[in-house]
Amino acid sequence: MVDTQFIIKARWVIPVDANHTILEQHAVLIDAGQIKAIVPKAEIPAWAADWPVVDCAQHALIPGLINLHAHSSMNLLKGYADDYALMPWLNQHIWPAEKRWVSKGFVHDGSLLACAEMLSGGVTTFNDMYFFPQATIEAVKRAGMRAHIGLTVMEFPTNYAASANEYIRLGTEVRDQYKSDPHISFSFAPHAPYTVSDPTFEQIATLSEQLNLGIHTHLHETQAEIQQSLEQFSVRPLQRLLALGVIGPSTILAHGVHLETNELETLSMQGAHLAHCPSSNLKLASGIAPVAAALRAGINVGLGTDGAASNNRIDMWQEMRTAALLAKVADQNAEAVPAYQALAMATLHGARAMGLQDKLGSIEAGKQADLVAVKLDDLNSLPCFDPVSHLVYVAGREQVTHTWVDGQLRYQRTEDHQSWFAGMATEELRSIALQWQLKLQESIVKAY
């Protein structure tokens, strides 16, 4: 029987708030999937005195991490084509592989593997963009996570759809089917300025307003993208999308590597959000995004992993550390993006970008109990003077011991360092990965 009322006692509780609060020796009381109260361990109220206790005596308890830009099912293409720039990587390797292999089964299995990887690293919610969204949702439901599903739109045909109108039709049908699901939310996901036409962008902007859905797209990822836009449209991509009505307070822009000062000011005025993907940007040699400048401009910046095909880890701990370090060197300022800011980017900022800040992203009474326990007494983590500093600069996903979604334990690292998932057996996940490896092996050889 699953306890609907219980207490997590932790060495530290990190609420993630504007005051950069760190609560020592506190407990979080959970009732029916929601956070009921946060109190000192010694002051458990009488009405909760008999509730079961999860003892996290050497842990930091943090909000569930939020991956603000992912292509989850591309987990099956992890390591498929490495060490290429973005456009050769897409044109010569990824798009041909997708043409041959992408199907409902591919998307479901890849997403299930991604969900397991994310849960084991403390990710409770991710913002996705890929084909066959219903297959991703089915995997998410089995894993017990949350997902903000991007309804992908392109001009060219794929195994999923033949035209922009068909992408839109199929996507809205899935949205209609799951729009009441508390763990699933949606946005339109026109892939990028170089794969979507002006009329389609305008149609999406109109539908977005009519259906109250956000927009999630790639923007200014590479210099080549900008040059192509200048040659084809005589304007930079952001200026084009702004004129088409795409940019606004419910827009999430992935990457934003090559944004100029005036463009940051424009995004701030429009209330748009950035999904910063530092590891993918580095691996594809796309560049270093001006994150410190974006934050100074008042832009809400969250963190994403991008797909495992271009990272190759769906690891938000790596993204937090890399984002903080890159911002310091890019801004030539050691105080740029301090540790608490990086943690907020991986939690509350992501929730805000998806319009879910009232439910997720921080540890507050009334919010959903999406929580992560991180063990900080391993030898490699000692001594620990500042738990938030350790979370960003020292800890890794292997130190996540518990991941809860709606107060339900979805992942646990056992005492013998084995992974346990609710609803998913590790041997089944391993078998899925190996089966797809065998299928893809022939084409990976041809890709090189």
C-alpha positions as CSV (number, residue, x, y, z in Angstrom):
1,M,0.0,0.0,0.0
2,V,1.4,3.4,-0.9
3,D,1.4,6.0,1.9
4,T,-0.5,9.1,0.9
5,Q,0.6,10.9,4.1
6,F,4.3,10.8,5.0
7,I,7.3,12.9,6.2
8,I,10.7,13.4,4.6
9,K,13.3,14.4,7.2
10,A,16.4,15.9,5.6
11,R,19.8,17.3,6.6
12,W,19.0,20.3,4.4
13,V,15.9,21.4,2.6
14,I,16.6,23.8,-0.3
15,P,13.2,25.4,-1.2
16,V,14.6,27.4,-4.2
17,D,13.3,30.9,-3.5
18,A,14.2,34.5,-4.0
19,N,15.9,34.7,-0.6
20,H,18.3,31.8,-1.5
21,T,17.0,30.0,1.6
22,I,18.7,26.9,3.0
23,L,16.8,25.1,5.8
24,E,18.9,22.9,8.1
25,Q,17.4,19.9,9.9
26,H,13.9,20.3,8.5
27,A,11.1,18.1,7.4
28,V,8.6,18.2,4.5
29,L,5.1,16.9,5.2
30,I,3.3,15.4,2.2
31,D,-0.4,14.7,2.0
32,A,-2.2,13.3,-1.1
33,G,0.6,14.3,-3.4
34,Q,1.0,17.9,-2.2
35,I,3.4,19.6,0.1
36,K,1.5,20.3,3.3
37,A,4.1,22.0,5.4
38,I,7.9,22.5,5.9
39,V,8.9,22.5,9.6
40,P,12.0,21.9,11.7
41,K,12.5,18.2,12.5
42,A,11.9,18.8,16.2
43,E,8.6,20.6,15.6
44,I,6.4,18.0,13.7
45,P,2.8,19.0,14.4
46,A,0.6,16.7,16.5
47,W,-1.7,15.9,13.6
48,A,1.2,14.4,11.6
49,A,3.0,12.7,14.5
50,D,2.0,9.2,13.4
51,W,2.9,9.7,9.7
52,P,5.5,7.4,8.3
53,V,9.0,8.9,8.0
54,V,11.6,8.7,5.2
55,D,14.9,9.5,6.8
56,C,17.3,11.4,4.6
57,A,19.6,12.4,7.4
58,Q,22.6,13.1,5.1
59,H,20.7,14.4,2.2
60,A,19.7,17.7,0.6
61,L,16.1,17.7,-0.4
62,I,15.4,19.8,-3.6
63,P,12.6,20.3,-6.0
64,G,12.4,17.9,-8.9
65,L,14.7,19.0,-11.7
66,I,13.0,20.3,-14.9
67,N,14.6,19.6,-18.3
68,L,13.4,22.5,-20.4
69,H,14.5,21.2,-23.8
70,A,14.6,17.6,-24.8
71,H,14.1,15.2,-27.6
72,S,13.6,12.2,-25.3
73,S,13.2,9.4,-27.8
74,M,16.5,10.3,-29.5
75,N,18.0,8.4,-26.5
76,L,18.2,5.5,-29.0
77,L,20.6,7.6,-31.1
78,K,23.0,8.2,-28.2
79,G,26.5,8.1,-29.7
80,Y,25.1,7.4,-33.2
81,A,26.9,10.2,-34.9
82,D,29.5,12.2,-32.9
83,D,31.9,15.0,-33.6
84,Y,30.0,16.9,-36.3
85,A,28.7,20.4,-36.5
86,L,24.9,20.8,-36.4
87,M,23.9,20.9,-40.1
88,P,26.2,18.1,-41.3
89,W,25.1,16.1,-38.2
90,L,21.4,16.6,-39.1
91,N,21.6,16.3,-42.9
92,Q,24.1,13.5,-43.2
93,H,23.3,11.4,-40.2
94,I,20.3,12.1,-38.0
95,W,17.6,12.9,-40.5
96,P,18.5,9.8,-42.7
97,A,18.5,7.6,-39.6
98,E,15.1,9.1,-38.5
99,K,13.7,8.5,-42.0
100,R,14.6,4.8,-41.8
101,W,13.8,4.1,-38.2
102,V,11.4,6.5,-36.5
103,S,8.0,4.9,-35.6
104,K,5.7,4.8,-32.7
105,G,7.7,1.9,-31.3
106,F,11.0,3.8,-31.7
107,V,9.6,6.9,-30.0
108,H,8.0,4.9,-27.1
109,D,11.1,2.8,-26.4
110,G,13.5,5.7,-26.7
111,S,11.3,7.9,-24.5
112,L,11.0,5.1,-21.9
113,L,14.8,4.8,-21.7
114,A,15.1,8.6,-21.4
115,C,12.5,8.7,-18.6
116,A,14.5,6.1,-16.7
117,E,17.7,8.1,-17.2
118,M,16.0,11.3,-16.1
119,L,14.3,9.9,-13.0
120,S,17.6,8.4,-11.9
121,G,19.1,11.9,-12.2
122,G,16.3,13.6,-10.3
123,V,14.4,15.0,-13.3
124,T,10.6,14.9,-12.7
125,T,9.4,17.0,-15.7
126,F,10.7,17.6,-19.2
127,N,9.8,19.7,-22.1
128,D,9.9,17.5,-25.2
129,M,9.9,18.0,-28.9
130,Y,9.6,15.0,-31.3
131,F,7.4,13.0,-33.6
132,F,4.6,10.6,-32.5
133,P,3.8,12.5,-29.3
134,Q,1.3,9.9,-28.1
135,A,4.0,7.3,-27.9
136,T,6.1,9.6,-25.7
137,I,3.1,10.3,-23.5
138,E,2.5,6.5,-23.1
139,A,6.1,6.1,-21.9
140,V,5.8,9.1,-19.6
141,K,2.7,7.7,-18.0
142,R,4.3,4.3,-17.4
143,A,7.4,6.0,-15.8
144,G,5.1,8.2,-13.7
145,M,6.8,11.5,-14.7
146,R,5.5,14.8,-16.0
147,A,6.0,16.0,-19.6
148,H,5.3,19.2,-21.5
149,I,4.8,17.8,-24.9
150,G,5.8,19.8,-27.9
151,L,3.6,19.2,-31.0
152,T,6.3,19.1,-33.6
153,V,5.6,20.9,-36.9
154,M,7.8,21.0,-40.0
155,E,7.3,21.6,-43.7
156,F,8.9,18.4,-45.0
157,P,7.5,14.9,-44.8
158,T,8.6,12.4,-42.2
159,N,7.4,9.0,-41.1
160,Y,5.0,10.9,-38.8
161,A,3.4,13.4,-41.1
162,A,3.4,14.5,-44.8
163,S,2.8,18.2,-44.5
164,A,2.7,21.1,-42.0
165,N,-1.1,20.9,-41.9
166,E,-0.9,17.2,-41.0
167,Y,1.6,17.8,-38.3
168,I,-0.8,20.4,-36.8
169,R,-3.8,18.1,-37.1
170,L,-2.2,15.1,-35.6
171,G,-0.7,17.2,-32.8
172,T,-4.0,18.9,-31.8
173,E,-5.7,15.5,-31.8
174,V,-3.3,14.2,-29.2
175,R,-3.7,17.4,-27.2
176,D,-7.4,17.0,-27.2
177,Q,-7.1,13.4,-26.0
178,Y,-4.8,14.2,-23.0
179,K,-5.6,17.8,-22.2
180,S,-7.2,16.9,-18.9
181,D,-4.3,14.8,-17.7
182,P,-2.6,16.4,-14.7
183,H,0.9,15.1,-15.7
184,I,0.7,16.2,-19.3
185,S,0.7,19.7,-20.8
186,F,1.3,20.9,-24.3
187,S,2.8,23.5,-26.6
188,F,3.2,23.9,-30.3
189,A,6.7,23.0,-31.4
190,P,7.6,24.4,-34.9
191,H,11.0,22.9,-35.2
192,A,13.1,25.9,-36.3
193,P,13.2,28.9,-38.6
194,Y,15.0,26.9,-41.2
195,T,12.4,24.1,-41.3
196,V,9.1,26.1,-41.0
197,S,7.6,28.6,-43.5
198,D,6.1,32.0,-42.7
199,P,2.5,30.9,-43.3
200,T,3.0,27.9,-41.0
201,F,4.5,30.1,-38.3
202,E,1.6,32.5,-38.6
203,Q,-0.9,29.7,-38.4
204,I,0.8,28.4,-35.3
205,A,0.8,31.8,-33.7
206,T,-3.0,32.0,-34.3
207,L,-3.7,28.5,-33.0
208,S,-1.5,29.1,-30.0
209,E,-3.6,32.1,-28.9
210,Q,-6.9,30.3,-29.7
211,L,-6.0,27.1,-27.8
212,N,-4.0,28.8,-25.0
213,L,-0.9,26.8,-25.9
214,G,2.7,28.0,-25.8
215,I,5.3,27.7,-28.5
216,H,8.6,25.9,-28.2
217,T,11.2,26.3,-31.0
218,H,14.9,26.3,-31.7
219,L,16.4,29.8,-32.3
220,H,19.8,31.3,-33.1
221,E,21.5,28.0,-32.4
222,T,24.3,28.5,-35.0
223,Q,25.8,31.3,-37.0
224,A,24.9,29.3,-40.2
225,E,21.2,29.5,-39.2
226,I,21.5,33.3,-39.0
227,Q,23.3,33.6,-42.2
228,Q,20.8,31.5,-44.0
229,S,18.0,33.7,-42.7
230,L,19.7,36.8,-43.8
231,E,20.2,35.4,-47.3
232,Q,16.6,34.1,-47.6
233,F,14.6,36.7,-45.6
234,S,17.0,39.6,-45.3
235,V,16.5,39.6,-41.5
236,R,17.8,37.6,-38.5
237,P,15.6,34.7,-37.3
238,L,14.4,36.5,-34.2
239,Q,13.3,39.6,-36.2
240,R,11.4,37.3,-38.6
241,L,9.6,35.4,-35.8
242,L,8.8,38.6,-34.0
243,A,7.1,40.0,-37.1
244,L,5.2,36.7,-37.5
245,G,3.7,36.9,-34.0
246,V,5.6,33.9,-32.6
247,I,7.5,35.6,-29.8
248,G,5.6,36.3,-26.5
249,P,5.3,35.4,-22.8
250,S,4.5,31.7,-23.6
251,T,7.4,31.2,-26.0
252,I,10.3,28.9,-25.1
253,L,13.4,29.4,-27.3
254,A,15.9,26.6,-27.3
255,H,19.6,27.5,-27.4
256,G,19.7,31.2,-28.2
257,V,23.5,31.0,-28.6
258,H,23.9,33.9,-30.9
259,L,21.7,36.7,-29.5
260,E,22.9,40.3,-29.6
261,T,22.3,42.9,-26.9
262,N,19.3,44.5,-28.6
263,E,17.8,41.0,-29.2
264,L,18.1,40.2,-25.5
265,E,16.3,43.4,-24.8
266,T,13.6,42.4,-27.2
267,L,13.1,39.0,-25.6
268,S,12.9,40.6,-22.2
269,M,10.2,43.1,-23.4
270,Q,8.3,40.2,-25.0
271,G,8.5,38.1,-21.8
272,A,9.9,35.1,-23.8
273,H,11.9,32.3,-22.1
274,L,15.3,30.7,-23.0
275,A,16.2,27.0,-22.7
276,H,19.9,27.0,-22.3
277,C,21.6,23.7,-23.4
278,P,25.3,24.2,-22.7
279,S,26.6,20.7,-23.2
280,S,24.9,20.3,-26.6
281,N,26.0,23.7,-27.7
282,L,29.6,22.8,-26.8
283,K,29.5,19.3,-28.4
284,L,28.1,20.7,-31.7
285,A,30.5,23.6,-31.5
286,S,27.6,26.0,-31.8
287,G,29.0,28.5,-29.4
288,I,28.5,29.8,-25.8
289,A,25.2,31.5,-25.1
290,P,25.2,34.9,-23.4
291,V,23.4,33.6,-20.3
292,A,24.7,36.2,-17.8
293,A,23.6,39.0,-20.1
294,A,20.2,37.4,-20.6
295,L,19.7,37.1,-16.9
296,R,20.7,40.7,-16.4
297,A,18.2,41.7,-19.1
298,G,15.5,40.1,-17.0
299,I,15.0,37.0,-19.2
300,N,13.8,33.8,-17.6
301,V,16.5,31.2,-18.4
302,G,16.0,27.5,-17.8
303,L,18.2,24.6,-18.5
304,G,17.8,21.7,-21.0
305,T,19.9,18.8,-22.1
306,D,18.8,18.7,-25.7
307,G,18.6,15.2,-27.1
308,A,21.0,12.4,-26.1
309,A,22.1,12.2,-29.7
310,S,23.9,15.6,-29.3
311,N,24.9,15.6,-25.6
312,N,25.2,12.5,-25.0
313,R,23.8,12.5,-21.4
314,I,20.3,13.5,-20.2
315,D,22.0,14.8,-17.1
316,M,20.8,18.0,-15.5
317,W,23.7,17.9,-13.0
318,Q,26.1,18.3,-15.9
319,E,24.0,21.1,-17.3
320,M,23.9,23.0,-14.0
321,R,27.7,22.9,-13.5
322,T,28.5,23.6,-17.1
323,A,26.1,26.5,-17.3
324,A,27.5,28.1,-14.2
325,L,31.1,27.7,-15.3
326,L,30.6,28.8,-18.9
327,A,28.7,31.9,-17.8
328,K,31.6,32.9,-15.6
329,V,34.2,32.6,-18.4
330,A,32.0,34.1,-21.1
331,D,31.2,37.1,-18.9
332,Q,34.7,37.2,-17.4
333,N,33.0,37.5,-14.1
334,A,33.4,34.8,-11.4
335,E,30.1,36.0,-9.8
336,A,28.1,35.3,-12.9
337,V,25.5,32.6,-12.3
338,P,26.3,31.6,-8.7
339,A,25.3,28.1,-7.5
340,Y,21.8,29.0,-6.2
341,Q,21.0,30.7,-9.5
342,A,22.1,27.6,-11.4
343,L,19.9,25.4,-9.2
344,A,17.0,27.8,-9.8
345,M,17.6,27.6,-13.6
346,A,17.2,23.8,-13.3
347,T,14.0,24.0,-11.3
348,L,11.8,27.1,-10.8
349,H,12.9,28.8,-14.0
350,G,11.9,25.8,-16.0
351,A,8.5,25.6,-14.3
352,R,8.0,29.3,-15.0
353,A,8.8,28.9,-18.7
354,M,6.1,26.2,-19.0
355,G,3.6,28.2,-17.0
356,L,3.7,25.6,-14.2
357,Q,5.3,27.7,-11.5
358,D,2.2,27.5,-9.3
359,K,2.5,23.7,-9.1
360,L,6.2,22.9,-9.6
361,G,9.8,24.2,-9.3
362,S,10.1,24.9,-5.6
363,I,9.4,23.4,-2.2
364,E,6.4,25.3,-0.9
365,A,3.2,24.4,0.9
366,G,0.5,23.8,-1.6
367,K,2.8,22.8,-4.5
368,Q,3.0,19.2,-5.8
369,A,5.4,17.0,-4.0
370,D,7.9,16.6,-6.9
371,L,11.0,16.1,-4.8
372,V,14.6,14.7,-5.0
373,A,16.9,13.5,-2.2
374,V,20.6,13.9,-2.9
375,K,23.1,12.2,-0.6
376,L,26.0,14.4,0.3
377,D,28.0,12.3,2.8
378,D,29.8,10.2,0.2
379,L,33.6,10.4,0.6
380,N,33.9,12.4,-2.6
381,S,31.4,15.0,-1.2
382,L,33.2,15.7,2.0
383,P,33.7,18.1,3.6
384,C,30.5,20.0,2.8
385,F,30.4,23.7,3.8
386,D,27.6,24.8,1.6
387,P,25.0,22.2,0.3
388,V,23.9,24.4,-2.7
389,S,27.5,24.8,-3.8
390,H,28.0,21.1,-3.5
391,L,24.8,20.4,-5.5
392,V,26.1,22.4,-8.5
393,Y,29.9,22.0,-8.3
394,V,30.4,18.6,-6.7
395,A,27.4,16.3,-6.8
396,G,26.4,14.2,-9.7
397,R,23.3,12.2,-10.7
398,E,24.7,9.1,-9.0
399,Q,24.1,10.8,-5.7
400,V,20.3,10.9,-6.3
401,T,18.8,8.4,-4.0
402,H,15.0,9.1,-4.2
403,T,12.8,10.8,-6.8
404,W,9.2,11.5,-6.0
405,V,6.5,12.7,-8.4
406,D,3.2,13.8,-6.7
407,G,4.5,12.3,-3.6
408,Q,4.9,8.9,-5.2
409,L,8.3,7.3,-5.2
410,R,9.3,6.7,-8.8
411,Y,13.0,6.0,-8.4
412,Q,15.3,4.8,-5.7
413,R,18.9,4.0,-5.5
414,T,19.2,1.0,-3.2
415,E,21.8,0.5,-0.5
416,D,23.8,-1.8,-2.9
417,H,23.7,1.0,-5.5
418,Q,21.1,-0.6,-7.7
419,S,18.4,1.3,-9.5
420,W,14.8,0.7,-8.8
421,F,12.0,2.2,-10.9
422,A,8.3,2.1,-10.2
423,G,6.6,0.4,-13.1
424,M,9.8,-0.4,-15.0
425,A,12.3,-3.2,-14.6
426,T,15.9,-2.5,-15.3
427,E,16.4,-5.7,-17.2
428,E,13.5,-4.8,-19.5
429,L,15.0,-1.4,-20.1
430,R,18.4,-3.0,-20.8
431,S,16.8,-5.4,-23.3
432,I,15.0,-2.6,-25.1
433,A,18.3,-0.7,-25.5
434,L,20.2,-3.7,-26.8
435,Q,17.4,-4.7,-29.3
436,W,17.5,-1.2,-30.8
437,Q,21.3,-1.2,-30.9
438,L,21.2,-4.4,-33.0
439,K,18.6,-2.8,-35.4
440,L,20.6,0.4,-35.7
441,Q,24.0,-1.1,-36.0
442,E,23.9,-1.6,-39.7
443,S,23.0,2.0,-40.5
444,I,25.5,3.4,-38.0
445,V,28.3,1.7,-40.0
446,K,26.9,3.2,-43.2
447,A,26.6,6.6,-41.6
448,Y,30.4,6.8,-41.3
